[in-house]
Amino acid sequence: MKICSIASGSSGNCTYIGDGKHHILIDAGVSRKRIVDGLKQIGVAGEELDAIFVTHEHSDHIQGIPMMMKMFHTPIYATGGTLDCIRQKDKKGLVQMEYLYQLRADQPVRIGAMEITPFKISHDAADPVCYTVEEDGHKFSIATDLGVYDDYIIEHLEDSEALLLEAN
């Protein structure tokens, strides 16, 4: 599994995870151009993305979604509350329903051999989650905008070989 932070922080968040055959992003909180440039640096083209998994609807996590969807028809995975907010914030009408997929916390989704599991967190957003990605016995976890944590969150992060953590 290959992991690369394209952007992290209050100005934008975007993390690449791939296995050579399948490619995903966790969040797309920077411009399409910055995402594509970041992907090029690691030898991945924008049209190769299989999905973008969104943690929550704040602009530093979703800014690039409309243009990624328009240019590459990239599927977007998020919780129902987050998807509703993404659609409401799309003033240009670029977000297309056919590319939106609703997730539920603790119900994994497979993209190729990668198993992506959303888990609930406490944050001032509609329905925020973070993610673990597991493949071939390896586990990566990403927890952004983590305010408070509890045993539930710790259980999800346990046994991670790599962890991207951002706390407020």
C-alpha positions as CSV (number, residue, x, y, z in Angstrom):
1,M,0.0,0.0,0.0
2,K,1.3,3.4,-1.0
3,I,0.3,6.5,1.0
4,C,1.0,10.1,0.2
5,S,-0.2,13.3,1.8
6,I,-1.0,15.8,-1.0
7,A,-2.2,18.4,1.5
8,S,-2.8,18.6,5.2
9,G,-4.0,21.4,7.4
10,S,-6.5,24.2,7.6
11,S,-5.7,25.3,4.0
12,G,-6.7,21.8,2.7
13,N,-6.6,18.1,3.2
14,C,-6.0,15.4,0.6
15,T,-4.4,12.0,1.1
16,Y,-3.6,9.4,-1.6
17,I,-3.8,5.7,-0.9
18,G,-3.1,3.1,-3.6
19,D,-1.9,-0.4,-4.3
20,G,-0.7,-0.1,-7.8
21,K,-4.0,-1.3,-9.3
22,H,-6.5,0.9,-7.4
23,H,-6.2,4.5,-6.2
24,I,-8.3,6.5,-3.8
25,L,-8.2,9.8,-2.0
26,I,-9.3,10.6,1.5
27,D,-10.7,14.1,1.1
28,A,-10.2,16.6,-1.7
29,G,-9.9,19.9,0.1
30,V,-7.6,21.6,-2.4
31,S,-8.0,22.5,-6.0
32,R,-8.3,20.0,-8.8
33,K,-5.0,21.3,-10.2
34,R,-3.1,20.8,-6.9
35,I,-4.6,17.3,-6.6
36,V,-3.6,16.3,-10.1
37,D,-0.1,17.8,-9.7
38,G,0.3,15.9,-6.4
39,L,-0.8,12.7,-8.1
40,K,1.5,13.2,-11.0
41,Q,4.5,13.4,-8.6
42,I,3.8,9.8,-7.5
43,G,3.0,8.5,-11.0
44,V,-0.8,8.5,-10.8
45,A,-3.1,10.2,-13.3
46,G,-6.4,11.9,-12.1
47,E,-8.4,9.6,-14.4
48,E,-7.0,6.6,-12.6
49,L,-8.7,7.4,-9.3
50,D,-11.3,4.9,-8.2
51,A,-12.9,7.0,-5.5
52,I,-12.7,9.9,-3.1
53,F,-13.7,9.2,0.5
54,V,-14.8,12.3,2.4
55,T,-14.5,12.8,6.1
56,H,-16.9,15.8,6.4
57,E,-18.2,18.8,4.5
58,H,-15.9,21.6,5.6
59,S,-14.3,23.4,2.6
60,D,-10.8,22.3,3.6
61,H,-12.0,18.7,2.9
62,I,-14.2,19.1,-0.2
63,Q,-13.0,22.1,-2.2
64,G,-11.8,20.0,-5.1
65,I,-14.7,17.6,-5.3
66,P,-16.8,19.4,-7.9
67,M,-14.0,19.7,-10.4
68,M,-12.7,16.2,-9.8
69,M,-16.1,14.9,-10.5
70,K,-16.6,17.1,-13.6
71,M,-13.2,16.3,-15.1
72,F,-12.8,12.6,-14.1
73,H,-16.2,11.4,-13.0
74,T,-14.7,10.3,-9.8
75,P,-17.1,8.5,-7.4
76,I,-17.6,10.2,-4.0
77,Y,-18.1,8.2,-0.9
78,A,-19.4,9.9,2.3
79,T,-22.1,9.6,4.9
80,G,-25.6,10.8,4.2
81,G,-25.3,14.0,6.1
82,T,-22.0,14.8,4.4
83,L,-23.4,14.1,1.0
84,D,-26.4,16.4,1.6
85,C,-24.0,19.2,2.6
86,I,-21.8,18.7,-0.4
87,R,-24.8,19.0,-2.7
88,Q,-26.0,22.1,-0.9
89,K,-22.6,23.8,-1.2
90,D,-22.4,23.0,-4.9
91,K,-23.6,26.4,-6.3
92,K,-22.4,25.6,-9.9
93,G,-24.3,22.3,-10.2
94,L,-21.2,20.2,-10.9
95,V,-21.9,17.5,-8.3
96,Q,-23.8,14.7,-10.1
97,M,-26.0,12.3,-8.1
98,E,-24.9,9.3,-10.1
99,Y,-21.4,9.6,-8.7
100,L,-22.4,9.9,-5.0
101,Y,-22.3,6.8,-2.7
102,Q,-23.6,6.8,0.8
103,L,-21.5,5.2,3.5
104,R,-22.5,4.1,7.0
105,A,-20.1,4.1,9.9
106,D,-18.5,0.7,10.7
107,Q,-19.7,-0.7,7.3
108,P,-16.6,-1.4,5.1
109,V,-16.4,-0.7,1.4
110,R,-14.1,-2.5,-1.0
111,I,-12.1,-0.9,-3.7
112,G,-10.2,-3.7,-5.3
113,A,-8.3,-5.4,-2.5
114,M,-8.5,-2.4,-0.2
115,E,-11.1,-2.4,2.5
116,I,-12.1,1.1,3.6
117,T,-14.0,1.4,6.9
118,P,-15.5,4.7,8.1
119,F,-15.9,5.3,11.8
120,K,-17.6,8.1,13.7
121,I,-15.8,11.0,15.3
122,S,-16.8,14.0,17.3
123,H,-16.6,17.2,15.1
124,D,-18.7,20.2,14.3
125,A,-20.0,18.8,11.0
126,A,-23.2,17.1,9.8
127,D,-22.1,13.4,10.0
128,P,-18.3,13.2,10.2
129,V,-16.2,10.1,10.0
130,C,-12.6,9.0,9.6
131,Y,-11.2,6.0,7.9
132,T,-9.1,2.9,8.2
133,V,-7.8,1.2,5.0
134,E,-6.7,-2.4,5.2
135,E,-5.1,-4.5,2.5
136,D,-3.1,-7.7,2.6
137,G,-2.7,-7.6,6.4
138,H,-1.6,-4.0,6.4
139,K,-3.6,-1.2,8.0
140,F,-3.5,2.6,7.6
141,S,-5.7,5.0,9.5
142,I,-6.5,8.6,9.0
143,A,-8.2,10.7,11.7
144,T,-8.6,14.4,10.8
145,D,-10.2,17.1,12.9
146,L,-10.2,14.8,15.8
147,G,-11.6,16.7,18.9
148,V,-12.3,14.2,21.6
149,Y,-11.5,10.5,21.4
150,D,-12.8,7.5,23.2
151,D,-12.4,3.7,23.3
152,Y,-14.4,3.3,20.1
153,I,-11.9,5.5,18.1
154,I,-8.9,3.9,19.8
155,E,-10.2,0.5,18.7
156,H,-10.4,1.6,15.1
157,L,-6.9,3.0,15.2
158,E,-5.3,0.0,16.9
159,D,-2.9,-2.1,14.9
160,S,-2.3,0.6,12.3
161,E,1.1,0.5,10.7
162,A,0.7,4.1,9.8
163,L,-1.5,6.8,11.2
164,L,-2.2,10.3,9.9
165,L,-3.6,12.2,12.8
166,E,-4.8,15.8,12.9
167,A,-6.3,17.1,16.1
168,N,-8.0,20.4,17.0
